[in-house]
Amino acid sequence: MSQQGYAIELYFDPALENQVLKAWNVLARRQISTQLIEIESRPHITLYSNPYIDPTKLESVIRSFAARQEPLPMSLSTIGTLPSDNNVLFLAPTPSLSLLQFHSQLCDAMRKEGIEIGEEYRPDAWVPYCAVAQDVPKARMADAFCVLRDLKLPVNGYAMDIGVVEFTPVRELSSFVLGNSVE
């Protein structure tokens, strides 16, 4: 899977990020999935992604948007999988009103700058999730679910910053702390 593009990602506080990394590492040790570690991703929820966008335009929108936001309480409470060929397993946040409004306001800010929102990232269709494994062999899906069930969900924390990344490979272009108007 070597698609190219740019994404806006929502990052967690260190404690919550470490809980997700723990899941990545257990899945890697059990030889179920190492993809997210190999591509040097960072635990996150993707807010927007597009292969054909000027990243400087995204950065400009994100910089001013992040300054007007506060850290978001986050509770990763559900284990799930996507109906796709690359067998993604994820932890999903409880869909709080604050998270849904945050995403909707981001989409509004991007639309005002002429950035088109693709179907899967529109507020009425977006499914927030934090990937913990990609390309899981079908025969290992049950093992992977068992590993994730041992996490003692929910894991709670905060979304603290928002970044623009280039992929693949993953490379963070910029990151902005929520509620911090000073760079």
ABEGO torsion letter per residue (X at the ends): XBBBEBBBBBBBBAAAAAAAAAAAAAAAAAGABAAAAAAGBBBBBBABBBABBBAAAAAAAAAAAAAABBBBBBBBABBBBBBBAAGBBBBBBBBBAAAAAAAAAAAAAAAAAGBBBBAAABAAABBBBBBABBGBBAAAAAAAAAAAAAAGOBBBEBBABBBBBBOOBBBBABBBBBGBABX
